[in-house]
Amino acid sequence: MSVSFKADIKQVTKALNSAQKKVVPKAISSTLNRVATSVRRKLLKEIQLTTGAIQRDIKEDTFIIKSNQRKTIASIIGKANLIPVGKLN
């Protein structure tokens, strides 16, 4: 499973002056990373409610590839590992 978020900096920066253009990539990157973290948190809760697994065990199998100023994409990656029956509620 994979979820990605992407922002197009070129469209945003067309209407901005040069001082503002330097700030936009950092703001977009920071926002994408916060959204990815929030989505992952909600995803873990939903998986826990559906499967009865402990969030810690699910969290070990998911990770976030964070956005930066040059690469404005944040991704949440999940491995499809089986959860042992003993770890289910």
ABEGO torsion letter per residue (X at the ends): XBBBBBBBAAAAAAABBAAAAAAAAAAAAAAAAAAAAAAAAAAAAAAAAAAGBBAAAAAAABBBBBBBAABBBBBBBBBBBBBBAAABX
